[in-house]
Amino acid sequence: MEEPEIRYIGIKDMDDFEKSELTSLVEKGYATLKKKAKLKEAQLVISIKKTSKTGGRHNYRIILKLNAAGTKKAWFDVRHEDWELARVVHRCFDALTTLMQHELKRQFRK
């Protein structure tokens, strides 16, 4: 059995709206990242934790881990947290894109 390209950890603790928003944002961000980095094979693992300190608003903590074939580094990971789900997902993908660009430049420089 082939492993999925995107794996979610902790998504069961979210409501249906949050699940659909998260999967939509992650799929778009992942497609953009693969295109920019010209990755043919990769696996993305999203670990999300939703916490509520006051009972009203939720704080989202996301860890993105990318296993990209063809790079020297086995796993790239970024961590961010915020009160808004869309903002934290975008921040994670921006940071992951920057890490990938840095690694690919360094790899081709030598």
Secondary structure, DSSP 8 states (H G I E B T S, - for coil): ----SEEEESGGGS-HHHHHHHHHHHHHHHHHHHHHHT-SSEEEEEEEEEE-SSSSS-EEEEEEEEEETTSSSSEEEEEEEESSHHHHHHHHHHHHHHHHHHHHHHHHH-
